[in-house]
Amino acid sequence: MADFHPRCPKCDKSMDLGHIPDAAHGVILQSSWAPGEPETRRFIGGIKYHADELIPISAYRCPACGYVEFFARPART
């Protein structure tokens, strides 16, 4: 995503790249997008997911107005 530079849809300034840290079981990970509706796991708790379907979420923030927009773009292979 290094070549991706969105402009703010509110004020047309160039947005800064960031990410959303996600704390789970004492580990900090990058938040991800998963397809479909979340399905609750009955006995263990939490939700079911398939790790191979997760796409990391990048967040872009406008330095002028503070607007934040999220993008989930698969890595190029």
N, C-alpha and C positions, 0 to 999 in steps of 0.2 A: 504494500500500500504506500510505498515511499513516493510513487509518482502521482498520488491522489491528493489534491489540494482543493477541497470544497470552499465555496464562498458562502458567507452567511446569507440565508434567505430573508433575513429581517433587515440587515443594514449593508449588505454586499461587501463586508470586510473579509479578508482571508482568515480562515479558521485554524486554530492550533490543534494538533493531534494530541490525544491523551488516551487513557483507558480507565476502566472501572474495576478496581480491585475487589475481589470476592473472597471473603473469609469463610473457610470450611474446615472444621476439625483441626484448628490451629495452623492451617496452611493458607497462605494468601495466593490466589490464582487470578487469572484474567477471566472476567465474565464471558460467557459464550451464549450464542443463539442456538436453539434446538427446534426442529420442525414439529408441528402438531401441538395438540393440547397436552398439558401436563397430566400424567397419570400417577396417582398416589400408590406408593408401595404399602401393602397392608401390614406386614409384620415388623419391618425394620424402620419404617417411617421415611420421610423424604419423597422424592419422585423418581420414576423410572426414566432412564435416558440411554441412548446409545452413543458412546464416546466417539465413534467414527463419524457420527453425523453432526457433531458440535462445530460451530464456526465462531472463532474469537470475535468479540465485539470491540470495535475501536470507537472512541468518542471524540468528536471535534467540538471545540468551544470557541465562540467568538470573543476575542479580547476586548471588543468595543462594547457590546451589549450583553454578553454573558449567555447568549443562546447556546444550547448544547444539542447536538444531533448525533445519533448513533448509526454506525454502519457495520454490517456483518458481511464481509467479503471473503470468500474462500481464498486460501493461498494459491498462488499460481504454481502449477506443477510442470 
